[in-house]
């Protein structure tokens, strides 16, 4: 095994959050006599990442995922603990590290909102000091790989979320980073756009051997993309193992949402647990194996006129809650 | 070595250009400041005409009506060029969390903001000066200046913009600690209006107030450069350059200090 590309040891981060009651008087009181609460965002976490690895770093809202990424790229300082990324200390060598890493925060844009994406790419080429010929070749390659040619000259504000996200990924890859940090890159995307983004991430890991550090809320991202998963909850690591094991042990069910033309009163499928039922709709949990879903669909289509069908993963929060309980016990 | 330096210069030139393009992309928004400047100048010209006529003056404290209106035009055009304020840009970056991107690039964050600020300023400044100059020319006639006074005034204007940048940058960087820096920015803007010669030239202040105001940074921003263009004198040039450089050193040191402290304190919002 080669040297880890990321080494995190006993990383700890706390924040002081100002408390404020409702109303004018409470606001005035907090101005003169502020009260703070200490929040532990990340609690003594330790892990390594190998070069070329595609790692899922998942957890519910407020678990500490984004805080960890921000410490890994050097824009936040840990309260204690040590970090080495590509052999550098991110807090001391932030600028040098920036040449070697790329970041995409799904909920924020790095592209110039009012200008076409090509203007942002040209700017980043200068910021990362790329030579003109190398940049042109790289851009052509990425434009083709990510299929963004039609959007290059459209102001970013007019792009759909999926189109913009592909442009965000191109922006983060122009300078050939060795590691890319993706913080919820599929958030808010529809099914097709999600799949496109996943294809692109897979492509850059397989073809360019870029190490991918991915956070997501979406179990689908993790299932389709990563070989290893770290689960973080309340700032601590509750799972660090293969995604295969995670799937086998925790991603065991799917939720199927069926809408019928007829009333759903006579729906009595025995191979699953009905979670919700109303006049024309049934939400049922079944085993994640394809056989169970096929049987359910066959049953539904035989007896009902199906107007709509949606197959969803079990919410990640449920899976993490189960892990957390196991971890504590 | 030279090649590396060239790349670094090209980097900041590119940032300047893209901010210039972003601002220039909205030409109609840029034009919107011009009628406001024209209206203010018309009101001020009526006020000062009436005052000068009532007292039977053609000149007061070294300023003719013509020089006074042109100097007010320059102050308003210079000041109007610096929007949006850099403090609001940084405050917004911290609040929205987009600072996670802007701070994490291979450049000096302060220099990045500085060249971006200059890039955004140029289009507004050109439009404001054009509209303002036409208005002043209609109201009081041609510009009473020499090429030398204009050249030196433009140089001091550049220093004034840099001084404004450091003050606003320091205010904006306080958002690493404070929930909202808008109230501090508001106080600063009002101080510029009152003590920066925006409506009333500092030379017309009572003596003590004038001395104090001429040593404060607010008058060193745009009032000094405007005065030099329309009413050049060597002692005034020496005074304004000295005050500007003094405040540039102080505010620059404060901005870098706050930035370095703030980086250890930064808490990037949201996921």
Interface residues (C-beta under 8 A of the other chain):
Chain A: X15 X18 X61 X65 X66 X70 X73 X74 X75 X76 X77 X94 X95 X96 X98 X99 X103 X105 X107 X108 X109 X110 X112 X114 X115 X119 X122 X123 X126 X127 X128 X129 X183 X184
Chain B: X7 X8 X10 X11 X13 X14 X15 X18 X21 X22 X25 X26 X96 X97 X98 X99 X100 X101 X103 X104 X105 X106 X107 X179 X263 X264 X266 X267 X268 X270 X271
